[in-house]
Amino acid sequence: MRYPFAYLAGPITALLIVASFYAGGIWLLVMPIVFYFLLPIGDTVTGVSLWPSEHRIARFDERTKRHYDIALLIAAWSMLLLLGWAVYAVSVTPLTWWEFTLLAVIIGEYGGFVGIVTAHELMHRRSEGKLQLGFLLMAVTAYSHFCIEHVHGHHRRVATPDDPATALEGQSLFAFLPRTVFGSFRSAWRLEGERLGRKKLGFWSHHNILLRWQIFTIALTIAIYLALGPMSLLLFVVQAVFAIFALETINYVEHYGLLRSQRPDGSYESVKPIHSWNSNHILTNISLFNLGRHSDHHHQSSRPYFKLRHYDEAPQLPYGYSAMVVLAMIPPLWFRVMDRELESFRKRTPSDYSAARSSSVTR
């Protein structure tokens, strides 16, 4: 999208969440209806956009870049403010069990589709302040290890069976989830241990980035319970679970079945745009800071979201992310649609997939 502040869909949604909470009752259903029913329709109606071109990217001035960064930071802080409001609101407002559940799920979805998405962009930035904000956003969803695993693990091993965040062909979302959650956690701690070892620093020390952020999450959890009570704690836990679910469902969609060819010496070919599913759907990319341009993101991970490009050779998702997330939660429909897309892509792209495909996972 060529207008920086079009990416403020998230913060506007946050205001609607607060308004629906105080309107009460059935109004809390508005947000799930919007995401699961209206956004998929909207993505189809508004279509796709191949903007920006290389010529347009070259013309971005510093003022334009600053505006895109401001939009990103507003969205990031909106997550922290929304979560802070929510844990307080449930401590002072009587709610029925279904109102509480709906609110917790909505906050979790916002955390996954806005908070974690902005954290993902921030963790790739060189600015120390933006990197720490990315860690903070991940810490409030109890998933701070993602910052290390994603940048230093996933980007290196993507589209290989060694990457826990790459879903193998024939693997359902619900089989993928434990593999990616536990595999990514183990990998992050191993990567941090290797970093500390290279620098000859103690593992159980303040130098351990993961240890610091894990302690922060635990301390925050205890503080919420002591200051606001058990309902606030429960909301904090539930929103984290749903935010993680949203994140890993997106990972599932972005990489399903795509594997790099393996050379005779066991190494893999370089990461190319063909090794991630791409989406040019307008509403998807406005809502998720161009996360749909995932092919270019993996091809050049240092590129900011507003410069991500389309590649003709990249495999294209048949629908926008909101529809694909819903589809992923219904494995028979997912396999019917995506296995056909995968096979069609392989026929169009001459590449030796056979050496890289794994037969260890079956449905």
C-alpha positions, 0 to 999 in steps of 0.5 A: 500500500502506497499510503503509510498510514493505511497500515493503521488498521490494527490500532483502529481495530484496537479502538473498536475492541475497546468500544465493543467491550463497553457496548457489552454483550453481543457486540463482542462478537463483532471482531471475530465476525470481521476476521473470520467472515468479512476479511476473507470476503474483503480480500477477494473483493479488493483483489491484489496489488503488485505495488511497489515497483523498483522505480517507486522504491528508489524514490522513497525519501527519508520523510516517507520512510519515517512515516512508514516507521511511525505507523509501525511503532503506533501499531506496536504500542497499540498492542501493549496499551490494549493488553494493559487495558484488558487485564485491568478492565476484567479486574473491575468489570463483572463479565459472564463466562462467554464475555470473558472468553470472547475478550481473551480470545480477541486480545490474543488474536490482536496480539498474534495478528498485530502485536507479533507481526509488528514484533517480527518487523522490529526484530529484523531492524538494526536499531537497538531500541526497535529490537528491544521493543520487538522482544517486549512484544514477544515477551507479553505473549510468553514467546520471547525466544521467537526473536532469536529462533526466527532471525538466527534459526528459521531464516537459515534453515527455512524450507528444510526438514530441519526447520521446525517452522516449516510445515512438511507436505501432508502435515496438518496444522495440529500435527505441526503445532507441537513440532514448531512450538517445542522445536523452536523453543529448543532451537532458540536456547541452543542458539543462545548457548552457542552465542554465549559460548563463542563469546566465552560468557556464562550461560546462567548470567545476565548476558543470556538474552533469553534468560532475561526475557523469560524472567521478565515474563514470569515477573510480569505474570506474578505482578498481574496476579498480585496487583489485579487478581486471578481473572486478569492473570487468566486473561493474560495466559489465554491471550498468550495461547491464542497469540502463539496459535495465530503466529504458528498458524501463519508460519504453517500457511507461509511455508507449507510443503516448500522445500529447498533442493539438497545437494549431493554433499548434504547442503541445501540450495540458497533461499530463493523467492520460490521457497515461501508462499506469497500473497499480494492480497491488499487487505492482507498486506495492509492489516499485516504490514506486508507479511504476505510478501513473505517470499521477498522477506526470506530472500532479503530479510533486511528489507523493511516491510514497505519495500517488499516486492512481488516475484513472478516466480514465487508460489502464490496463495490462492486466498488472503491470509484471513481465509488461509488461516481459517482453511488451515484449521480445517485439515481436509479442506486445507489439503484439498486446496493446498496440495493441488496448489503445491503440485501445480507450482512444482509442475511450473517450477523445474526443481529437484524437490525429490531429494528434499521431500520428507516421507516421515510425516503422513496424514 
